[in-house]
């Protein structure tokens, strides 16, 4: 009997404890989040890295099981490895967004551009030849491109080239010489162009004295006229060209070159023509390389100015040395800071140059005015002839 009573009492105690636990639990479940377990119970499974636990749950303080269990050591090592991997990944991602990855990609692209498909290069050449084809369809036979190099430098000449490139000649890489960054590539293209028998060209070199006398713009336009005249005579005397002279010229720039020879020559001047028209691109490469080679020769004579590096252009070093040591023989006296140096140190020379420049400008204005008058007179004569013709037609109709 006592045993049965004891059992019933134990059962009652258990029941009461169960009812108390059910009453103490709230009706709504507490908000749960994932918490990483650093220590484990007897009841917990050490293979689980994460366990759902309530925010209000007490911290686990038992460490004996963790210390004794070999699985926990392996687990902690694996978690450390995953942490280091994730950190290294995040670092590499950060680097990739910056300079490292983007540079490698760009290098890959540049190689692909250099080793581009023959179809793509052919398409680009065809794009550059569109104007040539258009003019051929209009009946023109000999179309040349004209361009200059060296309008901006403080020293050395301005070089102008004219080039006749037949429509069936395809040389990959011909474009505006300024777009070709590598000097070796430009030199290579130059050698291919001048050694291609079908391509005919001429070069004009106007030195610093002509530039100071006539100004750089007029000097470059004079060079264009001279170049076209030279090439035209060359083509007429050449047996390969069948005696055809130039009948259309395409010049780079935004100023009228005022071509006078051959008489009645049709021409156009095109902004950024060197990057959009094939024959102008060929002329720009010839002019640029010719001038660069001249400046390299001058560098041997005046090494202190570093003409081989700057090609006479107004780099900070070049300007500083001109101000400090003064100009050399090939410096342009009408370009700053060379002009300022002459004004301070050699005022007589400065005055002479300025007077000569003004004189040439006045002469040029007179010539242009005379040319304009002649053109107007010729137009008036044509109008008079048209009026006379119209009157004759009216009389014949009345009869």
Secondary structure, DSSP 4 states (H G I P E B T S, - for coil): -HHHHHHHHHHHHHHHHHHHHHHHS-SSPPPEEEEE-SS--SSS-TT-SEEEEETTPPPP---HHHHH-HHHHHHHHHHHHHHHHHHHHHHHHHHHHTHHHHHHHHHHHHHHHHT--HHHHHHHHHHHTHHHHHHHHTT---EEEEEEE-SS-SBS-EEEEEEE--TT---TT-S-GGG---HHHHHHHHHHHHT-TT-EEEEEEE-HHHHHHH-HHHHHHHHHHHHHHHHHHHHHH-TTTTT----EEEEESSS-----SSTT-EEEEETTGGGT-HHHHHHHHHHHHHHHHHHHHHHHH-GGG-HHHHTT---HHHHHHHHHH---TTB-TTSTTHHHHHHHH-HHHHHHHHHHHHHHHHHHHHHHHHHHHHHHHHHHHHHHHHHHHHHHHHHHHH-
